[in-house]
Amino acid sequence: MNYYMIMYILGNLMKVEGCLMVVPALIAIAKKEADPMHGFFTTIIMLWILGTILTGLKFKNKDIYAREGFVVTALSWIVLSFFGAMPFYFSGTIPSFVDSFFETVSGFTTTGATILNQIEGLPLSILFWRSFTHWIGGMGVLVFLLAIIPMGGDRSMYIMKAEAPGPLVGKLVPKVKSTAKLLYLIYIFLTIAEMLFLLAAGMPLFDSILSAFSTAGTGGYSIKNASIAAYDSAVIEYIIAVFMMIFGINFNLFYLLMIKDFADIFKNEELKYYLGIIAGATALITLNIVGMYESIEAAFRDAFFQVTSLITTTGFITANYELWPEFSKTMLIVILMIGACGGSTGGGLKVSRLVILLKMITQELKRMVHPRSVNIIKLDGMKIEQETVDSVTSFFVIYVFLIFGSFIIISVDNFGFTTSLTAVMTCVGNVGPGLGGVGPVENFALFSPFVKLVLCMDMLLGRLEIFPLVMLFSPAVWKKGFM
């Protein structure tokens, strides 16, 4: 285990987080928000002192292997969330550190579950930092570090694989550093594009920036108590819905679009399934709820918005879907479980895993009918390696066990079945709102500090796709011969 390299990366992470906090700190100064200003600057000083100490360590071995990639990714997200919670706590905005930590983990993991009962009226600097955590966590802070800091050469691909969501992670271009830069350039371009569209639609500048942050990271934090419904604008709702759908697409496809490789885009099976699920779910829910609305367009708009919001695991709200018929609520729960595409900023199981699982089932049925036949699983016309197939299977099994295990644990708070189960499902899937006590017009403040910490672990496990965080606590990873 290369401990020095791990500490070096963590040190750089702290310094970068300190730099990112300068923006909300300046907002606090401009708006004369004394308590948040104190909170941000105290945290920045702590981050820079610790970061300078860790990056100042002298060492020669800069190699990173699989175990270092997993360990540093898991530690980075814990450290990022721990220090990211301090401005909330030091400013007194959220008096409990457990609540501050929950809000921050939810922000960085782009879950969007909140413990705040009143959002409007909070200091602008705090609102900025809260939504900014979504944008930082959406693409991944370690991907950002890879783009700006030399870390382990091409072996730093292990870090990208550990942090990037989806079963298939690869380089867009030969160098990992160049891949990270391309991903962030696409991410920034799309974020600015959405912000400009929202401005043109009449949303105020500050609201446009923060809404774009939350959409880009598929997080769902809003600066309004009523979420996006507060703007009461069909145009704004359509803009955000379309951009949520865009950010739920594998970013590799945007690179293919840049180089005009349309053939590979059109044959991408995951994209076809993703768009098909959105279209199908929107149509079915629209038909199911149309009787509750004054027009077909209004029913379609709410259905389309909530489908894209939950399948991309964003969690923005324009309608209290708790009041919808059981069929529509069931459809929403199913699609939030599926999640967005691999390689996007969305959470959930990922559409690519669903496609592979469906192909595995089809293959097994064929094998039962024709025992001697040789069936190969292909995705986009290319053979899927058995290692990937096994990884998808094990991930799905562990994912299900994680949900039910956490559900049993948080049942100690004695809330209803629907509340407890959907709370876990939405935290593991990084979605945010669920049903019952954690429904679209409720929040997570009702849970005890212990349960909130369990849900924090679920959010981190969901964002890092389980394995990096599990490996952090595995004795085998820390043994000398483990690779």
TORTIMAR-248971 format. One record per residue (C-alpha): x, z, y. Coordinates in pm, 1 decimal, always signed. Layout:
<tifis>
(tifi (X,Z,Y))
...
</tifis>
This chain:
<tifis>
(tifi (+0.0,+0.0,+0.0))
(tifi (+144.6,-104.7,+333.7))
(tifi (+43.0,+204.1,+535.3))
(tifi (+240.8,+103.7,+843.2))
(tifi (+62.3,-232.1,+867.3))
(tifi (-273.7,-58.9,+829.4))
(tifi (-186.6,+183.2,+1112.5))
(tifi (-58.8,-105.7,+1324.5))
(tifi (-387.7,-293.1,+1286.6))
(tifi (-592.0,+21.7,+1356.7))
(tifi (-380.7,+85.2,+1666.2))
(tifi (-449.1,-265.8,+1795.7))
(tifi (-817.4,-219.3,+1719.3))
(tifi (-825.5,+98.3,+1931.4))
(tifi (-654.1,-74.3,+2222.4))
(tifi (-893.2,-370.5,+2203.7))
(tifi (-1194.7,-138.1,+2192.1))
(tifi (-1056.2,+43.3,+2494.9))
(tifi (-1028.3,-288.0,+2680.8))
(tifi (-1383.2,-384.3,+2585.1))
(tifi (-1511.3,-56.2,+2730.6))
(tifi (-1361.8,-141.9,+3070.7))
(tifi (-1656.3,-374.1,+3145.4))
(tifi (-1931.1,-108.5,+3110.3))
(tifi (-1698.5,+140.8,+3286.4))
(tifi (-1680.8,-93.8,+3587.0))
(tifi (-2059.3,-127.9,+3580.0))
(tifi (-2081.2,+252.5,+3588.1))
(tifi (-1853.1,+258.4,+3893.5))
(tifi (-2049.6,-16.1,+4070.9))
(tifi (-2381.9,+156.4,+4004.3))
(tifi (-2239.7,+503.9,+4079.8))
(tifi (-2331.7,+636.6,+3735.7))
(tifi (-2111.9,+946.8,+3727.6))
(tifi (-2174.7,+1074.5,+3373.3))
(tifi (-2137.2,+736.6,+3197.8))
(tifi (-1824.6,+663.8,+3407.1))
(tifi (-1672.1,+990.9,+3284.0))
(tifi (-1773.8,+908.3,+2926.6))
(tifi (-1623.0,+561.3,+2927.7))
(tifi (-1294.7,+648.6,+3098.3))
(tifi (-1236.6,+954.8,+2878.7))
(tifi (-1287.2,+740.2,+2569.1))
(tifi (-1067.9,+457.2,+2703.9))
(tifi (-779.6,+698.8,+2767.6))
(tifi (-810.8,+845.4,+2416.1))
(tifi (-818.0,+499.3,+2258.8))
(tifi (-515.0,+375.2,+2449.8))
(tifi (-305.0,+684.3,+2380.4))
(tifi (-377.1,+674.2,+2006.5))
(tifi (-349.8,+295.0,+1995.1))
(tifi (-11.3,+294.9,+2170.4))
(tifi (+123.7,+557.5,+1929.0))
(tifi (+12.9,+362.7,+1620.9))
(tifi (+130.1,+21.1,+1743.7))
(tifi (+463.2,+169.8,+1849.6))
(tifi (+562.5,+255.3,+1491.7))
(tifi (+868.0,+59.9,+1372.2))
(tifi (+839.5,-128.7,+1042.3))
(tifi (+950.7,-457.9,+892.2))
(tifi (+705.4,-529.1,+610.5))
(tifi (+401.2,-705.3,+759.5))
(tifi (+254.8,-829.5,+431.6))
(tifi (-117.4,-785.7,+371.8))
(tifi (-269.0,-817.8,+26.9))
(tifi (-622.4,-780.6,-103.8))
(tifi (-623.7,-400.8,-111.2))
(tifi (-483.8,-372.0,+243.1))
(tifi (-750.4,-619.2,+356.3))
(tifi (-1030.6,-411.6,+206.6))
(tifi (-891.8,-75.9,+322.2))
(tifi (-814.1,-178.6,+679.6))
(tifi (-1153.8,-347.5,+715.8))
(tifi (-1342.9,-38.1,+599.8))
(tifi (-1131.7,+198.6,+812.3))
(tifi (-1159.0,-27.9,+1116.2))
(tifi (-1537.2,-22.0,+1118.2))
(tifi (-1547.2,+356.5,+1078.2))
(tifi (-1291.8,+406.2,+1358.8))
(tifi (-1467.0,+148.7,+1578.7))
(tifi (-1801.5,+328.2,+1537.6))
(tifi (-1656.4,+678.4,+1581.6))
(tifi (-1495.1,+601.7,+1916.9))
(tifi (-1776.9,+367.5,+2019.6))
(tifi (-2017.1,+662.4,+1996.5))
(tifi (-1822.0,+874.9,+2243.3))
(tifi (-1954.3,+719.2,+2568.3))
(tifi (-2310.4,+794.3,+2454.5))
(tifi (-2214.4,+1151.8,+2368.3))
(tifi (-1978.7,+1231.9,+2659.4))
(tifi (-2225.7,+1090.7,+2914.2))
(tifi (-2506.9,+1305.5,+2776.7))
(tifi (-2723.5,+997.7,+2718.6))
(tifi (-2751.0,+1097.7,+2352.3))
(tifi (-2676.1,+1474.3,+2329.5))
(tifi (-2625.1,+1481.6,+1950.3))
(tifi (-2304.1,+1324.0,+1818.2))
(tifi (-2477.0,+1232.7,+1490.0))
(tifi (-2741.6,+1045.4,+1689.8))
(tifi (-2470.0,+882.3,+1903.0))
(tifi (-2284.6,+777.6,+1588.6))
(tifi (-2607.0,+640.7,+1434.7))
(tifi (-2684.2,+435.9,+1746.9))
(tifi (-2328.9,+298.7,+1755.1))
(tifi (-2306.8,+216.4,+1384.2))
(tifi (-2643.2,+44.6,+1419.2))
(tifi (-2502.7,-149.1,+1715.1))
(tifi (-2173.2,-262.3,+1563.4))
(tifi (-2329.4,-347.0,+1226.0))
(tifi (-2594.8,-544.6,+1419.6))
(tifi (-2873.0,-346.6,+1253.0))
(tifi (-3063.4,-255.6,+1568.3))
(tifi (-3222.5,+62.0,+1429.1))
(tifi (-3247.9,+310.5,+1714.0))
(tifi (-3310.5,+680.8,+1764.8))
(tifi (-3398.5,+636.6,+2133.2))
(tifi (-3759.2,+696.7,+2231.9))
(tifi (-3714.2,+579.7,+2590.7))
(tifi (-3483.9,+285.6,+2665.0))
(tifi (-3597.3,+176.2,+3009.2))
(tifi (-3441.7,+400.3,+3271.7))
(tifi (-3112.4,+450.9,+3085.3))
(tifi (-2794.9,+387.2,+3291.8))
(tifi (-2713.5,+16.3,+3311.2))
(tifi (-2359.0,+75.0,+3184.7))
(tifi (-2496.0,+245.5,+2872.9))
(tifi (-2747.4,-34.4,+2817.0))
(tifi (-2466.0,-288.2,+2851.3))
(tifi (-2241.3,-109.3,+2599.9))
(tifi (-2532.3,-65.5,+2359.4))
(tifi (-2605.9,-441.1,+2348.5))
(tifi (-2237.0,-535.0,+2373.0))
(tifi (-2174.2,-354.0,+2041.9))
(tifi (-2400.2,-615.0,+1878.7))
(tifi (-2196.6,-901.0,+2018.0))
(tifi (-1866.9,-738.2,+1916.9))
(tifi (-1985.9,-664.1,+1564.8))
(tifi (-2165.0,-994.1,+1512.9))
(tifi (-1860.9,-1210.7,+1450.6))
(tifi (-1642.0,-915.1,+1354.1))
(tifi (-1382.6,-735.9,+1559.9))
(tifi (-1107.2,-801.5,+1304.6))
(tifi (-1176.1,-1175.3,+1328.6))
(tifi (-1119.0,-1131.7,+1702.4))
(tifi (-791.6,-947.9,+1634.2))
(tifi (-683.4,-1228.8,+1402.0))
(tifi (-743.7,-1474.8,+1684.9))
(tifi (-522.2,-1294.5,+1938.2))
(tifi (-267.7,-1083.5,+1744.2))
(tifi (-21.9,-1191.9,+1468.2))
(tifi (-118.0,-998.2,+1154.7))
(tifi (+35.7,-1076.1,+819.6))
(tifi (+54.0,-1455.0,+847.9))
(tifi (-171.1,-1652.3,+615.1))
(tifi (-219.0,-1340.9,+402.5))
(tifi (-439.1,-1209.5,+683.4))
(tifi (-703.4,-1427.8,+515.5))
(tifi (-767.5,-1118.0,+303.6))
(tifi (-892.9,-941.9,+618.5))
(tifi (-1125.6,-1229.5,+705.4))
(tifi (-1259.3,-1238.5,+349.2))
(tifi (-1322.7,-863.5,+356.6))
(tifi (-1507.7,-875.4,+689.8))
(tifi (-1684.9,-1212.8,+689.5))
(tifi (-2033.7,-1209.9,+532.7))
(tifi (-2117.6,-1431.3,+237.5))
(tifi (-1992.4,-1511.9,-113.0))
(tifi (-1781.1,-1810.8,-3.0))
(tifi (-1529.3,-1758.3,+276.4))
(tifi (-1270.9,-2019.1,+364.2))
(tifi (-1054.3,-2149.9,+644.8))
(tifi (-1191.4,-2419.4,+875.1))
(tifi (-836.4,-2533.5,+951.6))
(tifi (-506.3,-2461.1,+770.9))
(tifi (-407.9,-2156.9,+981.1))
(tifi (-615.3,-1835.7,+967.2))
(tifi (-541.3,-1764.7,+1334.5))
(tifi (-673.3,-2106.3,+1437.5))
(tifi (-984.4,-2055.9,+1222.4))
(tifi (-1054.6,-1722.5,+1394.2))
(tifi (-1013.7,-1882.7,+1737.4))
(tifi (-1251.0,-2166.9,+1649.3))
(tifi (-1514.3,-1924.7,+1522.1))
(tifi (-1499.2,-1721.6,+1842.0))
(tifi (-1507.0,-2027.8,+2065.6))
(tifi (-1824.6,-2146.6,+1891.8))
(tifi (-1967.1,-1794.3,+1917.1))
(tifi (-1893.3,-1769.4,+2290.2))
(tifi (-2028.5,-2117.5,+2361.9))
(tifi (-2360.0,-2047.9,+2186.4))
(tifi (-2394.2,-1707.9,+2357.1))
(tifi (-2343.8,-1861.3,+2703.7))
(tifi (-2583.4,-2144.5,+2618.7))
(tifi (-2859.6,-1898.6,+2530.1))
(tifi (-2795.0,-1691.8,+2841.5))
(tifi (-2833.3,-2003.2,+3060.5))
(tifi (-3156.1,-2105.0,+2886.3))
(tifi (-3300.4,-1755.6,+2937.6))
(tifi (-3200.1,-1761.6,+3303.6))
(tifi (-3371.4,-2097.3,+3346.3))
(tifi (-3682.8,-1950.9,+3183.0))
(tifi (-3701.7,-1679.6,+3448.2))
(tifi (-3537.3,-1384.5,+3277.1))
(tifi (-3319.5,-1173.4,+3513.9))
(tifi (-2940.8,-1219.3,+3484.9))
(tifi (-2863.3,-874.2,+3340.9))
(tifi (-3147.2,-906.2,+3089.1))
(tifi (-3033.6,-1258.2,+2996.1))
(tifi (-2677.3,-1145.7,+2923.8))
(tifi (-2782.7,-849.9,+2709.6))
(tifi (-3053.4,-1044.5,+2528.1))
(tifi (-2796.8,-1315.3,+2449.3))
(tifi (-2554.7,-1048.2,+2319.9))
(tifi (-2821.4,-906.0,+2089.7))
(tifi (-2937.2,-1247.3,+1969.3))
(tifi (-2583.9,-1375.7,+1906.5))
(tifi (-2497.1,-1071.0,+1701.1))
(tifi (-2842.1,-1084.6,+1535.3))
(tifi (-2873.6,-719.4,+1629.8))
(tifi (-3202.2,-674.1,+1813.2))
(tifi (-3128.1,-407.3,+2074.0))
(tifi (-3344.3,-475.4,+2377.6))
(tifi (-3337.7,-310.8,+2719.7))
(tifi (-3718.3,-291.1,+2716.5))
(tifi (-3928.8,-37.7,+2528.8))
(tifi (-4158.2,-318.8,+2411.3))
(tifi (-3861.9,-540.0,+2310.7))
(tifi (-3906.4,-912.1,+2389.0))
(tifi (-4284.2,-871.0,+2412.5))
(tifi (-4225.9,-696.2,+2748.6))
(tifi (-4142.7,-1030.0,+2915.0))
(tifi (-4481.2,-1176.9,+2818.0))
(tifi (-4337.6,-1530.2,+2821.9))
(tifi (-4395.3,-1791.7,+2553.3))
(tifi (-4093.3,-1991.5,+2675.2))
(tifi (-3858.5,-1691.3,+2646.7))
(tifi (-3992.1,-1611.2,+2300.4))
(tifi (-3936.3,-1967.7,+2178.0))
(tifi (-3584.0,-1977.5,+2325.0))
(tifi (-3483.1,-1651.8,+2156.9))
(tifi (-3650.3,-1751.4,+1828.1))
(tifi (-3461.0,-2081.8,+1817.9))
(tifi (-3128.7,-1914.8,+1899.4))
(tifi (-3188.4,-1644.3,+1637.8))
(tifi (-3234.6,-1925.9,+1387.2))
(tifi (-2915.6,-2093.8,+1511.9))
(tifi (-2706.5,-1776.8,+1482.3))
(tifi (-2835.6,-1732.9,+1127.1))
(tifi (-2665.8,-2060.1,+1022.9))
(tifi (-2320.9,-2070.2,+864.0))
(tifi (-2071.4,-2117.7,+1149.0))
(tifi (-1871.8,-2361.6,+935.1))
(tifi (-2153.6,-2610.6,+992.7))
(tifi (-2105.2,-2589.7,+1368.9))
(tifi (-1741.5,-2683.0,+1314.9))
(tifi (-1853.5,-2980.2,+1104.0))
(tifi (-2085.8,-3073.2,+1389.8))
(tifi (-1790.5,-3060.2,+1632.1))
(tifi (-1589.1,-3302.7,+1419.4))
(tifi (-1902.1,-3517.0,+1360.0))
(tifi (-1903.3,-3466.2,+983.1))
(tifi (-2280.3,-3512.5,+958.1))
(tifi (-2274.7,-3604.7,+588.4))
(tifi (-2156.3,-3258.7,+481.4))
(tifi (-2410.1,-3092.7,+711.5))
(tifi (-2704.5,-3286.1,+568.9))
(tifi (-2606.3,-3215.4,+207.7))
(tifi (-2563.1,-2839.8,+265.9))
(tifi (-2805.9,-2675.7,+23.4))
(tifi (-2797.5,-2333.5,+184.7))
(tifi (-2910.1,-2479.8,+518.1))
(tifi (-3196.5,-2665.2,+348.7))
(tifi (-3316.7,-2349.4,+172.7))
(tifi (-3277.0,-2143.2,+491.4))
(tifi (-3481.5,-2381.7,+706.0))
(tifi (-3731.0,-2428.8,+422.8))
(tifi (-3788.7,-2053.5,+389.2))
(tifi (-3841.8,-2019.7,+765.1))
(tifi (-4085.4,-2314.3,+772.3))
(tifi (-4275.8,-2198.5,+464.1))
(tifi (-4300.5,-1832.5,+565.5))
(tifi (-4404.6,-1925.4,+921.0))
(tifi (-4679.6,-2156.0,+794.0))
(tifi (-4817.0,-1904.5,+543.2))
(tifi (-4813.6,-1613.0,+786.4))
(tifi (-4972.0,-1826.0,+1061.0))
(tifi (-5259.5,-1914.1,+827.9))
(tifi (-5292.5,-1548.1,+727.5))
(tifi (-5307.4,-1405.7,+1081.2))
(tifi (-5471.7,-1687.1,+1278.0))
(tifi (-5807.0,-1508.1,+1273.6))
(tifi (-5651.1,-1220.5,+1470.6))
(tifi (-5546.2,-1448.8,+1760.1))
(tifi (-5723.5,-1643.2,+2029.5))
(tifi (-5539.8,-1966.7,+1941.5))
(tifi (-5338.5,-2127.4,+1663.5))
(tifi (-5039.1,-2158.6,+1898.1))
(tifi (-5034.0,-1783.8,+1970.7))
(tifi (-5050.5,-1703.7,+1597.3))
(tifi (-4778.8,-1960.3,+1521.3))
(tifi (-4554.4,-1825.8,+1799.6))
(tifi (-4571.0,-1466.0,+1677.3))
(tifi (-4530.3,-1573.3,+1315.1))
(tifi (-4231.0,-1797.6,+1393.3))
(tifi (-4066.6,-1532.2,+1609.4))
(tifi (-4103.5,-1250.1,+1356.1))
(tifi (-3996.6,-1468.6,+1062.9))
(tifi (-3680.1,-1583.2,+1241.6))
(tifi (-3619.8,-1230.2,+1371.4))
(tifi (-3635.0,-1071.2,+1025.4))
(tifi (-3471.9,-1342.3,+813.0))
(tifi (-3175.7,-1345.7,+1053.3))
(tifi (-3189.2,-962.3,+1048.5))
(tifi (-3209.0,-951.5,+1428.7))
(tifi (-3509.7,-723.1,+1459.6))
(tifi (-3652.2,-829.3,+1796.6))
(tifi (-4026.0,-768.7,+1827.5))
(tifi (-4306.4,-961.5,+1996.3))
(tifi (-4595.3,-831.8,+1785.0))
(tifi (-4681.4,-514.3,+1598.1))
(tifi (-4675.2,-674.8,+1253.8))
(tifi (-4771.0,-336.4,+1108.5))
(tifi (-5127.9,-440.8,+1198.5))
(tifi (-5103.5,-773.4,+1013.8))
(tifi (-5262.1,-826.3,+668.9))
(tifi (-5070.0,-701.2,+363.3))
(tifi (-4972.1,-1055.3,+261.6))
(tifi (-4791.9,-1116.5,+591.2))
(tifi (-4615.7,-779.3,+582.0))
(tifi (-4505.0,-845.2,+224.3))
(tifi (-4370.6,-1187.1,+323.4))
(tifi (-4168.9,-1028.6,+605.1))
(tifi (-4019.4,-768.3,+370.3))
(tifi (-3919.2,-1041.4,+123.5))
(tifi (-3746.8,-1256.0,+386.7))
(tifi (-3563.0,-961.1,+544.2))
(tifi (-3423.7,-889.6,+196.9))
(tifi (-3303.6,-1250.8,+165.4))
(tifi (-3132.3,-1255.0,+503.9))
(tifi (-2949.2,-1534.4,+681.5))
(tifi (-2681.8,-1781.3,+567.3))
(tifi (-2337.7,-1676.1,+451.8))
(tifi (-2078.8,-1713.0,+727.4))
(tifi (-2336.1,-1637.7,+998.2))
(tifi (-2378.2,-1324.3,+1207.8))
(tifi (-2688.9,-1227.9,+1006.6))
(tifi (-2718.7,-970.6,+729.8))
(tifi (-2917.2,-937.2,+406.9))
(tifi (-2833.7,-1072.6,+63.5))
(tifi (-2761.8,-1418.7,+213.4))
(tifi (-2937.9,-1743.6,+129.5))
(tifi (-2629.6,-1880.8,-49.4))
(tifi (-2642.3,-1592.3,-297.9))
(tifi (-3013.3,-1655.4,-353.6))
(tifi (-2941.3,-2023.5,-423.6))
(tifi (-2665.2,-1934.3,-671.0))
(tifi (-2888.6,-1676.8,-844.1))
(tifi (-3169.3,-1933.6,-877.0))
(tifi (-2923.7,-2185.2,-1022.8))
(tifi (-2797.9,-1919.0,-1266.8))
(tifi (-3155.2,-1853.1,-1385.2))
(tifi (-3219.5,-2226.8,-1423.4))
(tifi (-2895.5,-2265.1,-1618.0))
(tifi (-2988.3,-1979.5,-1850.7))
(tifi (-3331.8,-2129.5,-1919.4))
(tifi (-3168.9,-2464.3,-2003.9))
(tifi (-2923.1,-2288.6,-2234.5))
(tifi (-3210.8,-2118.3,-2419.0))
(tifi (-3378.4,-2455.4,-2480.3))
(tifi (-3051.8,-2640.5,-2554.5))
(tifi (-2799.8,-2379.5,-2684.1))
(tifi (-2515.2,-2630.5,-2718.8))
(tifi (-2551.7,-2785.4,-2375.9))
(tifi (-2283.6,-2734.6,-2109.3))
(tifi (-2439.3,-2645.0,-1775.7))
(tifi (-2226.5,-2617.8,-1463.4))
(tifi (-2349.0,-2443.0,-1150.0))
(tifi (-2292.8,-2657.8,-842.9))
(tifi (-2347.8,-2594.7,-474.8))
(tifi (-2337.1,-2889.6,-234.2))
(tifi (-2222.3,-3104.9,-523.4))
(tifi (-1916.9,-2887.9,-593.6))
(tifi (-1862.8,-2664.2,-895.4))
(tifi (-1897.7,-2291.2,-831.9))
(tifi (-1614.4,-2100.6,-996.9))
(tifi (-1713.6,-1841.0,-1256.0))
(tifi (-1542.0,-1574.7,-1045.7))
(tifi (-1784.2,-1645.9,-760.1))
(tifi (-2083.8,-1645.4,-996.1))
(tifi (-1977.5,-1307.9,-1139.5))
(tifi (-1923.6,-1173.9,-786.6))
(tifi (-2273.6,-1279.8,-680.1))
(tifi (-2427.5,-1118.5,-988.1))
(tifi (-2242.3,-790.6,-943.1))
(tifi (-2317.9,-785.4,-570.4))
(tifi (-2690.8,-830.6,-634.5))
(tifi (-2698.3,-552.3,-894.7))
(tifi (-2502.5,-310.7,-674.2))
(tifi (-2717.1,-405.9,-372.8))
(tifi (-3036.1,-312.9,-560.2))
(tifi (-2883.7,+10.6,-694.6))
(tifi (-2767.0,+99.8,-342.8))
(tifi (-3118.1,+60.3,-202.8))
(tifi (-3285.6,+270.2,-470.4))
(tifi (-3005.8,+529.9,-476.7))
(tifi (-3026.9,+575.8,-100.1))
(tifi (-3406.7,+582.5,-119.7))
(tifi (-3390.2,+874.6,-362.6))
(tifi (-3142.2,+1060.8,-139.9))
(tifi (-3333.7,+1021.6,+186.4))
(tifi (-3658.5,+1125.9,+18.3))
(tifi (-3539.6,+1484.2,+84.2))
(tifi (-3685.4,+1442.2,+433.2))
(tifi (-4026.8,+1412.5,+266.7))
(tifi (-4155.5,+1110.6,+457.4))
(tifi (-4384.3,+853.1,+298.3))
(tifi (-4279.8,+599.2,+34.1))
(tifi (-4312.3,+302.1,+270.3))
(tifi (-4120.7,+472.7,+552.0))
(tifi (-3829.6,+584.8,+332.6))
(tifi (-3795.2,+265.7,+128.7))
(tifi (-3813.4,+23.3,+420.5))
(tifi (-3578.8,+244.3,+625.4))
(tifi (-3315.1,+201.6,+355.0))
(tifi (-3389.7,-168.9,+305.5))
(tifi (-3359.2,-245.6,+675.0))
(tifi (-3038.8,-41.9,+712.6))
(tifi (-2867.9,-195.9,+409.2))
(tifi (-2987.6,-540.0,+521.7))
(tifi (-2884.3,-468.9,+884.6))
(tifi (-3233.7,-556.4,+1008.2))
(tifi (-3360.6,-257.0,+1208.2))
(tifi (-3739.2,-221.4,+1209.0))
(tifi (-3925.8,-161.2,+884.3))
(tifi (-4274.9,-35.8,+809.4))
(tifi (-4455.9,+296.5,+839.7))
(tifi (-4266.6,+558.8,+1036.9))
(tifi (-3985.5,+308.8,+1110.4))
(tifi (-4219.5,+20.7,+1194.5))
(tifi (-4190.2,-220.5,+1487.2))
(tifi (-4322.0,+28.9,+1743.8))
(tifi (-4146.2,+334.1,+1593.4))
(tifi (-3780.5,+439.4,+1556.1))
(tifi (-3543.0,+639.9,+1335.8))
(tifi (-3542.4,+961.9,+1540.7))
(tifi (-3770.5,+1130.9,+1285.4))
(tifi (-3495.9,+1166.7,+1022.8))
(tifi (-3268.6,+1469.2,+979.9))
(tifi (-2896.8,+1448.5,+1071.3))
(tifi (-2802.3,+1431.2,+701.8))
(tifi (-3033.8,+1136.9,+635.1))
(tifi (-2911.8,+960.7,+950.5))
(tifi (-2554.7,+983.5,+816.5))
(tifi (-2670.0,+840.9,+482.2))
(tifi (-2835.6,+552.9,+668.1))
(tifi (-2514.2,+504.6,+870.7))
(tifi (-2329.8,+460.8,+541.9))
(tifi (-2596.9,+214.1,+429.5))
(tifi (-2553.7,+11.3,+749.2))
(tifi (-2176.2,-2.1,+705.6))
(tifi (-2208.5,-90.9,+336.5))
(tifi (-2453.3,-367.1,+426.6))
(tifi (-2239.3,-513.3,+706.3))
(tifi (-1919.2,-508.5,+500.9))
(tifi (-2106.2,-626.3,+190.7))
(tifi (-2040.4,-310.2,-8.2))
(tifi (-1702.1,-371.4,-169.9))
(tifi (-1455.6,-287.7,+115.1))
(tifi (-1617.6,+50.7,+181.2))
(tifi (-1650.1,+132.3,-190.1))
(tifi (-1284.8,+43.8,-246.2))
(tifi (-1183.9,+279.5,+32.3))
(tifi (-1294.6,+568.5,-190.5))
(tifi (-1159.9,+424.7,-514.8))
(tifi (-846.3,+605.9,-645.1))
(tifi (-731.5,+283.7,-814.6))
(tifi (-687.5,+109.9,-477.0))
(tifi (-432.5,+367.3,-366.1))
(tifi (-221.1,+338.3,-682.5))
(tifi (+114.8,+170.1,-643.3))
(tifi (+51.3,-113.7,-889.3))
(tifi (-292.2,-214.6,-764.3))
(tifi (-318.8,-560.5,-601.1))
</tifis>
